[in-house]
Amino acid sequence: MGAAALPLPPTGSLPPLRRPDTFTEDQVLASLQNLEAIYCPIPLSLALQSPKKEKKNPRPVAPTPPVDSGYVSETENEDAENVKQALEELRCDAFERDFAMRWLTSFVSRAEEMIRIPEEARQLATDKAYCILESFTSAPDEEEHEDEGIVRDFAFTLRSSAPSPVTGSCENGISVRLLDGPLANTDHTAVGLQSFAASIILPELMCASPARFGLEDLAKKDAPRIVELGAGTGLVGLAMGHMLPHLGVPQPTPLIATDFHPVVLENLRANIASNFPGVENPPVDACHLDWSAPSRAPPLDLPADMLVATDVIYAPEHAVWLRDCASQLLAPDGIFWVLIAVRTNGKFEGISDTVEAAFGAPECPKDAEGRKLSILNIETLPKPDGLGRGDESGYKLFHIGWK
Ligand SMILES: C[S@@+](CC[C@H](N)C(=O)[O-])C[C@H]1O[C@@H](n2cnc3c(N)ncnc32)[C@H](O)[C@@H]1O
């Protein structure tokens, strides 16, 4: 029996994640087994059986192919030693490791797009990918943790027209650290546990040109208020919370990130706490708000100067609910920014068109002066490289106000 073959380096073997819809089950399994052979030298199946690390719901995993047969001639022994050493070098290669980690992170977040793979196999592959990801952060002896999601770091450069009162510079780094909730979450209504591409694009646009979004005008108001609808992990609100002090907006400006899902809200609260550690009154607050039955209880009792929402239209009724909800919350001179993904195939095909239909409908609510919430401008944006799910073909930015 010859020595086991050396696994392939991740950079040279992992299929690009540009088109997950073309992935096959065999291809995905081979890729994951290769990574497992490099980064999980102790078969996960054995590790999970150890009484010390017993898990409530251990994920099913395939055993790692043995690196050494244990029954070899002297030459084979030497070969096996060489393979072991090369494997160790591959495992310690920071570049390969970083590449593998990024690939796996994308893989788990885009699993739903792998439409050629049956759902059960996709779930198993996601579980396996998640196990490998865990092995990057935990030493073999550490206690096993429940599936706790993935920490994602986002960095933006805020370019303001006036120097920041905090740093004195017109260019300031804005960073947000988020916990994208457990990917194995079985509750499919908790989509807000993941950050969608639109929530990355909107702060990017705001940072590039805060004046265009009316953010610098907020500095002229005494007590401006901002409300985010369907906040999910809270990336937009958190990024704005970091931006506003640099724009001279009075602090603390109430920035209320809302959602209707209890699990999503819990994750959102954890993200707020971890972005403003030790801050007694963080600039971002989380609050329950259901678009279909919006509450006006505090902190939502006062009109909002700005409403923001990203990727919030994925059912036919959403646009109408959001229109009516925004009509109740938005101040007479307020602005509502909505950025949504345009989906031209799959089950959400054409849903983005419902925004224009909802705001153009005759039954649109009116304010005391007979004005309706109207779309003032629509900008179409291309899909940036490496961002967004497979069914997203681009984005639409709606500027909405009273007219
Ligand atoms: C696709 S996620 C987008 C989350 C986040 N804005 C982003 O872009 O990453 C849609 C969000 O809207 C929330 N949502 C769905 N229906 C809602 C409703 N009726 N009222 C309030 N929030 C709702 C979901 O819980 C989820 O967090």
PDBQT file of the ligand as one rigid body, heavy atoms in Angstrom, charges set to zero:
ROOT
HETATM    1  C1  LIG A 501     -33.626  39.734   3.637  1.00  0.00    +0.000 C 
HETATM    2  S1  LIG A 501     -33.512  40.290   5.266  1.00  0.00    +0.000 S 
HETATM    3  C2  LIG A 501     -32.517  41.743   5.079  1.00  0.00    +0.000 C 
HETATM    4  C3  LIG A 501     -31.883  42.140   6.355  1.00  0.00    +0.000 C 
HETATM    5  C4  LIG A 501     -30.961  43.358   6.258  1.00  0.00    +0.000 C 
HETATM    6  N1  LIG A 501     -31.704  44.558   6.000  1.00  0.00    +0.000 N 
HETATM    7  C5  LIG A 501     -29.918  43.137   5.197  1.00  0.00    +0.000 C 
HETATM    8  O1  LIG A 501     -29.986  43.777   4.135  1.00  0.00    +0.000 OA
HETATM    9  O2  LIG A 501     -29.005  42.330   5.419  1.00  0.00    +0.000 OA
HETATM   10  C6  LIG A 501     -35.123  40.977   5.536  1.00  0.00    +0.000 C 
HETATM   11  C7  LIG A 501     -35.344  41.457   6.965  1.00  0.00    +0.000 C 
HETATM   12  O3  LIG A 501     -36.678  41.982   7.063  1.00  0.00    +0.000 OA
HETATM   13  C8  LIG A 501     -37.272  41.496   8.247  1.00  0.00    +0.000 C 
HETATM   14  N2  LIG A 501     -38.740  41.456   8.052  1.00  0.00    +0.000 N 
HETATM   15  C9  LIG A 501     -39.451  40.647   7.230  1.00  0.00    +0.000 A 
HETATM   16  N3  LIG A 501     -40.753  40.898   7.338  1.00  0.00    +0.000 NA
HETATM   17  C10 LIG A 501     -40.881  41.890   8.255  1.00  0.00    +0.000 A 
HETATM   18  C11 LIG A 501     -41.990  42.590   8.795  1.00  0.00    +0.000 A 
HETATM   19  N4  LIG A 501     -43.253  42.285   8.448  1.00  0.00    +0.000 N 
HETATM   20  N5  LIG A 501     -41.744  43.566   9.689  1.00  0.00    +0.000 NA
HETATM   21  C12 LIG A 501     -40.480  43.866  10.072  1.00  0.00    +0.000 A 
HETATM   22  N6  LIG A 501     -39.398  43.241   9.609  1.00  0.00    +0.000 NA
HETATM   23  C13 LIG A 501     -39.593  42.258   8.706  1.00  0.00    +0.000 A 
HETATM   24  C14 LIG A 501     -36.672  40.110   8.428  1.00  0.00    +0.000 C 
HETATM   25  O4  LIG A 501     -36.759  39.643   9.766  1.00  0.00    +0.000 OA
HETATM   26  C15 LIG A 501     -35.236  40.355   7.985  1.00  0.00    +0.000 C 
HETATM   27  O5  LIG A 501     -34.424  40.777   9.037  1.00  0.00    +0.000 OA
ENDROOT
TORSDOF 0
